[in-house]
Amino acid sequence: MITTEILQQSQPAYLTLVYCRYVIKI
């Protein structure tokens, strides 16, 4: 999943959480 890649690249999981929320909103 792309979310896992972002989580590994970015230390703060905040970005991943926002991304997940954005995808779920769509």
Biotite code that builds the C-alpha atoms (Angstrom):
import biotite.structure as struc

atoms = struc.array([
    struc.Atom([0.000, 0.000, 0.000], chain_id="A", res_id=1, res_name="MET", atom_name="CA", element="C"),
    struc.Atom([1.133, 3.565, -0.601], chain_id="A", res_id=2, res_name="ILE", atom_name="CA", element="C"),
    struc.Atom([0.308, 4.489, 2.994], chain_id="A", res_id=3, res_name="THR", atom_name="CA", element="C"),
    struc.Atom([2.891, 2.022, 4.303], chain_id="A", res_id=4, res_name="THR", atom_name="CA", element="C"),
    struc.Atom([5.554, 3.480, 2.022], chain_id="A", res_id=5, res_name="GLU", atom_name="CA", element="C"),
    struc.Atom([4.799, 7.004, 3.209], chain_id="A", res_id=6, res_name="ILE", atom_name="CA", element="C"),
    struc.Atom([4.898, 5.863, 6.832], chain_id="A", res_id=7, res_name="LEU", atom_name="CA", element="C"),
    struc.Atom([8.332, 4.297, 6.348], chain_id="A", res_id=8, res_name="GLN", atom_name="CA", element="C"),
    struc.Atom([9.682, 7.339, 4.500], chain_id="A", res_id=9, res_name="GLN", atom_name="CA", element="C"),
    struc.Atom([8.173, 9.924, 6.860], chain_id="A", res_id=10, res_name="SER", atom_name="CA", element="C"),
    struc.Atom([8.891, 9.543, 10.548], chain_id="A", res_id=11, res_name="GLN", atom_name="CA", element="C"),
    struc.Atom([5.776, 11.443, 11.699], chain_id="A", res_id=12, res_name="PRO", atom_name="CA", element="C"),
    struc.Atom([2.704, 9.296, 11.174], chain_id="A", res_id=13, res_name="ALA", atom_name="CA", element="C"),
    struc.Atom([0.666, 12.514, 11.020], chain_id="A", res_id=14, res_name="TYR", atom_name="CA", element="C"),
    struc.Atom([1.160, 12.727, 7.255], chain_id="A", res_id=15, res_name="LEU", atom_name="CA", element="C"),
    struc.Atom([0.003, 9.147, 6.828], chain_id="A", res_id=16, res_name="THR", atom_name="CA", element="C"),
    struc.Atom([-3.043, 9.738, 8.994], chain_id="A", res_id=17, res_name="LEU", atom_name="CA", element="C"),
    struc.Atom([-4.044, 12.805, 6.971], chain_id="A", res_id=18, res_name="VAL", atom_name="CA", element="C"),
    struc.Atom([-3.509, 10.901, 3.727], chain_id="A", res_id=19, res_name="TYR", atom_name="CA", element="C"),
    struc.Atom([-5.619, 7.986, 4.932], chain_id="A", res_id=20, res_name="CYS", atom_name="CA", element="C"),
    struc.Atom([-8.390, 10.330, 6.028], chain_id="A", res_id=21, res_name="ARG", atom_name="CA", element="C"),
    struc.Atom([-8.276, 12.086, 2.665], chain_id="A", res_id=22, res_name="TYR", atom_name="CA", element="C"),
    struc.Atom([-8.603, 8.801, 0.783], chain_id="A", res_id=23, res_name="VAL", atom_name="CA", element="C"),
    struc.Atom([-11.441, 7.635, 3.015], chain_id="A", res_id=24, res_name="ILE", atom_name="CA", element="C"),
    struc.Atom([-13.251, 10.950, 2.502], chain_id="A", res_id=25, res_name="LYS", atom_name="CA", element="C"),
    struc.Atom([-13.284, 10.507, -1.271], chain_id="A", res_id=26, res_name="ILE", atom_name="CA", element="C"),
])
